[in-house]
Amino acid sequence: MVAVNTTALFQSEVILGITVKGALEALAILLVTMVLGEAAKKLIIRASKGTNLTWILNEDTAELVFRLFVLGGLIGALYALGLMKYSLGPTTIGNLAFSVGFFYISYLIAKKSKDYFLQLKKGPENVIKAKLFYYAFITFAFFLALSFAGIMGELGALLAAAGITGIVLGFSSRTVVSNFVSGIFMYFDKPLQIGDAVQVGDVQGIVEDIRILSTRIRTWDGTLVRIPNEALFNSNIVNLQRYPVRRVDVSVGIAYAEDAGRAMEVIKKTLDEMPLVLAEPEPKVYVENLGDSSVVLRVWAWAPSEKWFDVRTEVVKRIKEALDEAGIEIPFPQRVNWFANELRVKLEDE
């Protein structure tokens, strides 16, 4: 019989300094962490079925926890194999693996946090906040990962060169930088939001998208207008829907021979019968001025902002119909000509 030296067998090298003992330990670590991860995954899925906190206890969270266990098992297995001690440039495989694992975990946490935030708070403004948090978290985790990898010193010169290059590019592309800065200022100032009806210069329409460098507006005729954020920030922005109600202004001319008080009563009654004309603030009708051909009446009526255009067109239509029905004349422009000398008209027989 041949005696087998068990200790020598476990300590024998397989490849690259990896021993049989190390390989078995690595395999055991992987199996244990995978089993624990699967158990934690099933536990979270089971808990999600009996709780109201489904925004955090769900299948996505369970999968995230499972990946964390597997990642931890992989790093532990590499340590057991003894591969972490090998140098790789200025760092070691161990430091590099830990930094990569840390960044991957940070990425998963940032992504899930952004998704959970958007589930709790919807709206264009919250989308921008979630993106800012996501990119800020990822950037911070990236530099921490570099520090854990031990290569921040070697990257110092590269970052300094990148900074100088950025300054040179900044001077050569001042428009891009100014648009970027204006976009940041507009985010905090909030003069408009996605979905608002706005007027910027001679452009009117609905805000389709707000980006870092430009804002896109869909005009009333269905065309898309891209406005650089610098030009938008320096312009007078008229937000047509920032407040829930908006005033409708209409001018109506009546003949000088008509009773202005009666005409105002007819118009006021017409406004009171319109359901979309608000009772508070109260509609107003008054004599604005005495025109060349008519007495000009001014009509004020308040309406919901999203229904402003429909209400205005209906107000003009109904006022015209009501004045016609009441027999109140809406005159057309008239002109009286005076001649220096008396005119003589000759009538000829047929």
C-alpha positions as CSV (number, residue, x, y, z in Angstrom):
1,M,0.0,0.0,0.0
2,V,1.1,3.5,-0.9
3,A,0.8,6.1,1.9
4,V,-0.7,9.4,0.8
5,N,0.5,12.6,2.4
6,T,-2.7,14.6,2.7
7,T,-0.9,17.8,3.9
8,A,1.5,17.7,0.9
9,L,-1.5,17.2,-1.4
10,F,-3.4,20.2,-0.2
11,Q,-0.3,22.3,-0.3
12,S,0.7,21.2,-3.8
13,E,0.7,23.9,-6.5
14,V,-1.8,23.7,-9.3
15,I,-1.1,26.8,-11.4
16,L,0.3,30.3,-10.8
17,G,1.0,29.5,-7.2
18,I,-2.6,28.4,-6.6
19,T,-2.7,25.4,-4.2
20,V,-5.4,22.7,-4.0
21,K,-6.3,24.0,-0.5
22,G,-6.7,27.6,-1.9
23,A,-8.9,26.3,-4.8
24,L,-11.1,24.4,-2.5
25,E,-11.5,27.4,-0.1
26,A,-12.3,29.7,-3.1
27,L,-14.9,27.2,-4.3
28,A,-16.4,26.9,-0.8
29,I,-16.6,30.7,-0.5
30,L,-18.4,31.0,-3.8
31,L,-20.9,28.3,-3.0
32,V,-21.6,29.7,0.5
33,T,-22.1,33.3,-0.7
34,M,-24.3,32.1,-3.7
35,V,-26.5,30.0,-1.3
36,L,-26.8,32.9,1.2
37,G,-27.5,35.4,-1.7
38,E,-30.3,33.1,-3.1
39,A,-31.7,32.7,0.4
40,A,-31.7,36.5,1.0
41,K,-33.3,37.0,-2.5
42,K,-36.2,34.6,-1.7
43,L,-36.7,36.2,1.7
44,I,-37.0,39.7,0.2
45,I,-39.4,38.5,-2.5
46,R,-41.5,36.8,0.2
47,A,-41.5,39.9,2.3
48,S,-42.5,42.1,-0.6
49,K,-45.8,40.3,-1.0
50,G,-47.0,41.2,2.5
51,T,-45.8,44.8,2.9
52,N,-46.7,48.3,1.5
53,L,-43.1,49.1,1.0
54,T,-43.0,47.6,-2.4
55,W,-41.0,50.6,-3.7
56,I,-38.0,49.2,-1.9
57,L,-38.9,45.5,-1.1
58,N,-39.3,44.1,-4.6
59,E,-37.7,41.7,-7.1
60,D,-35.2,44.4,-8.3
61,T,-34.0,44.9,-4.7
62,A,-33.8,41.1,-4.2
63,E,-31.7,40.8,-7.4
64,L,-29.4,43.6,-6.2
65,V,-28.8,41.9,-2.9
66,F,-28.1,38.6,-4.7
67,R,-25.5,40.4,-6.9
68,L,-23.8,41.9,-3.8
69,F,-23.4,38.4,-2.2
70,V,-22.0,37.0,-5.5
71,L,-19.6,39.9,-5.8
72,G,-18.4,39.5,-2.2
73,G,-17.9,35.8,-2.9
74,L,-15.8,36.5,-6.0
75,I,-13.5,38.9,-4.1
76,G,-13.2,36.5,-1.2
77,A,-12.4,33.6,-3.6
78,L,-9.7,35.7,-5.3
79,Y,-8.2,36.3,-1.8
80,A,-8.4,32.6,-1.0
81,L,-6.6,31.8,-4.3
82,G,-3.8,34.2,-3.3
83,L,-4.1,36.2,-6.6
84,M,-4.7,39.5,-4.8
85,K,-1.0,39.9,-3.8
86,Y,0.2,40.2,-7.4
87,S,1.3,43.6,-8.6
88,L,-0.4,45.3,-11.5
89,G,1.6,48.5,-12.3
90,P,1.4,50.8,-9.3
91,T,-1.3,48.8,-7.5
92,T,-2.2,45.2,-6.8
93,I,-4.9,43.0,-8.1
94,G,-6.5,43.0,-4.7
95,N,-6.8,46.7,-4.5
96,L,-8.0,46.9,-8.1
97,A,-10.6,44.2,-7.6
98,F,-11.9,45.9,-4.4
99,S,-12.2,49.3,-6.1
100,V,-14.0,47.7,-9.1
101,G,-16.4,46.0,-6.8
102,F,-17.0,49.1,-4.7
103,F,-17.7,51.2,-7.9
104,Y,-20.1,48.5,-9.2
105,I,-22.0,48.4,-5.9
106,S,-22.2,52.2,-5.8
107,Y,-23.5,52.2,-9.4
108,L,-26.3,49.7,-8.5
109,I,-27.2,51.7,-5.3
110,A,-27.3,55.0,-7.2
111,K,-29.4,53.5,-10.0
112,K,-31.9,52.0,-7.6
113,S,-32.1,55.1,-5.5
114,K,-32.9,57.2,-8.6
115,D,-35.6,54.7,-9.6
116,Y,-37.1,54.7,-6.1
117,F,-37.1,58.5,-6.0
118,L,-38.9,58.8,-9.3
119,Q,-41.5,56.2,-8.1
120,L,-42.2,58.3,-5.0
121,K,-42.1,61.8,-6.7
122,K,-43.1,62.2,-10.3
123,G,-42.8,65.2,-12.5
124,P,-40.2,66.9,-14.8
125,E,-38.5,68.8,-11.9
126,N,-38.0,65.6,-9.9
127,V,-36.5,63.8,-13.0
128,I,-33.8,66.5,-13.1
129,K,-33.2,66.2,-9.3
130,A,-32.9,62.4,-9.6
131,K,-30.4,62.7,-12.5
132,L,-28.3,65.2,-10.6
133,F,-28.2,63.0,-7.6
134,Y,-27.3,60.0,-9.7
135,Y,-24.4,61.6,-11.5
136,A,-23.1,63.3,-8.4
137,F,-23.1,59.9,-6.5
138,I,-21.4,58.1,-9.4
139,T,-18.7,60.8,-9.7
140,F,-18.0,60.7,-6.0
141,A,-17.9,56.9,-6.0
142,F,-15.6,56.9,-9.0
143,F,-12.9,59.0,-7.2
144,L,-13.3,56.9,-4.1
145,A,-12.7,53.8,-6.1
146,L,-9.6,55.3,-7.6
147,S,-8.3,56.1,-4.1
148,F,-9.0,52.5,-3.0
149,A,-7.1,51.2,-6.0
150,G,-4.1,53.3,-5.0
151,I,-3.7,55.0,-8.4
152,M,-4.8,58.6,-7.5
153,G,-1.2,59.8,-7.3
154,E,-0.5,58.5,-10.9
155,L,-3.7,60.1,-12.1
156,G,-2.8,63.5,-10.6
157,A,-0.6,64.6,-13.5
158,L,-3.2,63.3,-16.0
159,L,-6.0,65.2,-14.2
160,A,-3.9,68.4,-14.1
161,A,-3.2,68.1,-17.8
162,A,-7.0,67.5,-18.4
163,G,-7.7,70.6,-16.3
164,I,-5.4,72.7,-18.5
165,T,-6.9,71.3,-21.6
166,G,-10.3,72.0,-20.2
167,I,-9.4,75.7,-19.7
168,V,-8.0,76.0,-23.2
169,L,-11.1,74.3,-24.6
170,G,-13.3,76.6,-22.4
171,F,-11.8,79.7,-24.0
172,S,-12.2,78.3,-27.5
173,S,-15.8,77.2,-26.8
174,R,-17.2,80.0,-24.6
175,T,-20.6,79.6,-26.1
176,V,-20.9,76.0,-24.9
177,V,-19.7,76.9,-21.4
178,S,-22.1,79.9,-21.2
179,N,-25.0,77.7,-22.3
180,F,-24.0,75.1,-19.7
181,V,-23.8,77.7,-16.9
182,S,-27.0,79.3,-18.0
183,G,-28.7,75.9,-17.9
184,I,-27.6,75.4,-14.3
185,F,-28.8,78.9,-13.3
186,M,-32.2,78.2,-15.0
187,Y,-32.5,75.0,-13.1
188,F,-32.4,76.8,-9.8
189,D,-34.3,79.9,-11.0
190,K,-37.1,77.7,-12.6
191,P,-38.6,80.3,-14.9
192,L,-40.2,77.4,-16.9
193,Q,-40.9,73.7,-16.7
194,I,-41.5,70.9,-19.2
195,G,-45.1,71.2,-20.4
196,D,-45.5,75.0,-19.7
197,A,-46.9,77.3,-22.4
198,V,-44.3,80.1,-22.8
199,Q,-43.4,83.0,-25.0
200,V,-39.7,83.8,-25.5
201,G,-39.2,86.7,-27.9
202,D,-41.3,85.9,-30.9
203,V,-41.5,82.2,-30.1
204,Q,-44.6,80.8,-28.5
205,G,-45.4,77.2,-27.7
206,I,-45.0,74.3,-25.2
207,V,-41.7,73.5,-23.5
208,E,-40.8,70.0,-24.8
209,D,-37.5,69.4,-23.1
210,I,-34.9,71.3,-21.0
211,R,-31.3,70.1,-21.6
212,I,-27.9,71.2,-20.3
213,L,-27.1,73.3,-23.4
214,S,-30.5,74.2,-24.9
215,T,-34.3,74.2,-24.4
216,R,-36.7,72.9,-27.0
217,I,-40.1,74.5,-27.6
218,R,-42.9,73.1,-29.8
219,T,-44.7,76.0,-31.3
220,W,-48.4,76.3,-31.9
221,D,-48.0,75.3,-35.6
222,G,-46.2,72.1,-34.7
223,T,-42.6,73.0,-35.4
224,L,-39.7,72.5,-33.0
225,V,-37.5,75.5,-32.0
226,R,-34.2,75.0,-30.2
227,I,-33.1,77.9,-28.1
228,P,-29.6,78.0,-26.5
229,N,-29.8,78.4,-22.8
230,E,-27.7,81.5,-22.8
231,A,-30.1,83.3,-25.1
232,L,-33.1,81.9,-23.1
233,F,-31.6,83.0,-19.8
234,N,-31.0,86.6,-21.1
235,S,-34.5,86.9,-22.7
236,N,-37.8,88.0,-21.2
237,I,-39.6,84.7,-20.5
238,V,-43.4,84.9,-20.4
239,N,-44.8,81.8,-18.7
240,L,-48.4,81.6,-19.9
241,Q,-49.4,78.8,-17.5
242,R,-47.4,79.4,-14.3
243,Y,-50.6,80.4,-12.4
244,P,-53.8,78.5,-12.5
245,V,-55.9,81.3,-13.9
246,R,-55.3,83.9,-16.6
247,R,-57.2,86.9,-17.8
248,V,-58.9,87.2,-21.2
249,D,-58.8,90.8,-22.6
250,V,-61.2,91.8,-25.4
251,S,-62.0,95.2,-26.9
252,V,-65.5,95.8,-28.3
253,G,-66.6,98.9,-30.2
254,I,-70.2,100.1,-30.3
255,A,-71.8,103.0,-32.2
256,Y,-71.9,106.5,-30.5
257,A,-75.7,106.4,-30.9
258,E,-76.0,103.2,-28.7
259,D,-76.5,103.2,-24.9
260,A,-73.1,102.2,-23.4
261,G,-74.6,101.1,-20.1
262,R,-77.1,98.8,-21.8
263,A,-74.3,97.3,-24.0
264,M,-72.2,96.6,-20.8
265,E,-75.1,94.9,-19.2
266,V,-75.6,92.6,-22.2
267,I,-71.9,91.7,-22.2
268,K,-71.8,91.1,-18.5
269,K,-74.9,88.8,-18.7
270,T,-73.2,86.9,-21.5
271,L,-70.1,86.4,-19.4
272,D,-72.1,85.2,-16.4
273,E,-73.7,82.5,-18.6
274,M,-70.4,81.0,-19.7
275,P,-69.3,78.1,-17.3
276,L,-65.6,78.5,-17.9
277,V,-65.5,82.2,-17.1
278,L,-64.7,82.4,-13.4
279,A,-66.9,84.2,-10.9
280,E,-63.9,85.1,-8.8
281,P,-62.1,87.2,-9.9
282,E,-65.3,88.9,-11.1
283,P,-65.5,89.8,-14.8
284,K,-65.4,93.5,-15.6
285,V,-66.8,95.6,-18.5
286,Y,-65.9,99.3,-18.7
287,V,-65.6,102.1,-21.2
288,E,-62.0,102.2,-22.2
289,N,-61.9,105.2,-24.6
290,L,-63.8,107.2,-27.2
291,G,-62.5,106.1,-30.5
292,D,-62.7,107.7,-34.0
293,S,-65.6,105.6,-35.1
294,S,-66.9,103.9,-31.9
295,V,-67.1,103.8,-28.1
296,V,-64.5,101.2,-27.1
297,L,-65.6,98.9,-24.3
298,R,-63.0,96.8,-22.5
299,V,-63.9,93.3,-21.3
300,W,-62.0,91.4,-18.6
301,A,-62.8,87.7,-17.9
302,W,-60.7,85.2,-15.9
303,A,-60.4,81.6,-17.1
304,P,-58.4,78.5,-16.2
305,S,-54.9,78.9,-17.8
306,E,-55.1,75.6,-19.8
307,K,-58.5,76.7,-21.3
308,W,-57.5,80.3,-22.0
309,F,-57.5,80.2,-25.8
310,D,-60.8,78.3,-25.9
311,V,-62.4,80.8,-23.6
312,R,-61.2,83.8,-25.5
313,T,-62.5,82.6,-28.8
314,E,-65.8,81.7,-27.2
315,V,-66.1,85.1,-25.5
316,V,-65.6,87.0,-28.7
317,K,-68.1,84.8,-30.5
318,R,-70.8,85.1,-27.8
319,I,-70.4,88.9,-27.3
320,K,-70.9,89.4,-31.1
321,E,-74.0,87.2,-31.0
322,A,-75.5,88.9,-27.9
323,L,-75.0,92.5,-29.2
324,D,-76.6,91.5,-32.6
325,E,-79.5,90.0,-30.8
326,A,-79.9,93.1,-28.6
327,G,-79.8,95.3,-31.7
328,I,-76.6,97.1,-30.6
329,E,-74.6,98.2,-33.5
330,I,-70.9,97.4,-33.8
331,P,-69.8,100.0,-36.4
332,F,-67.2,99.8,-39.1
333,P,-64.7,102.7,-39.4
334,Q,-66.3,105.8,-40.9
335,R,-64.7,109.0,-42.1
336,V,-66.2,112.5,-42.6
337,N,-64.5,114.6,-45.3
338,W,-64.7,118.4,-45.3
339,F,-64.0,120.4,-48.5
340,A,-62.7,124.0,-48.5
341,N,-65.0,125.0,-51.4
342,E,-68.7,124.1,-51.8
343,L,-69.2,121.1,-54.1
344,R,-71.8,121.2,-56.8
345,V,-73.3,117.9,-58.0
346,K,-74.9,117.6,-61.4
347,L,-77.7,115.2,-61.8
348,E,-78.4,113.8,-65.3
349,D,-81.7,112.5,-66.5
350,E,-81.8,108.9,-67.5
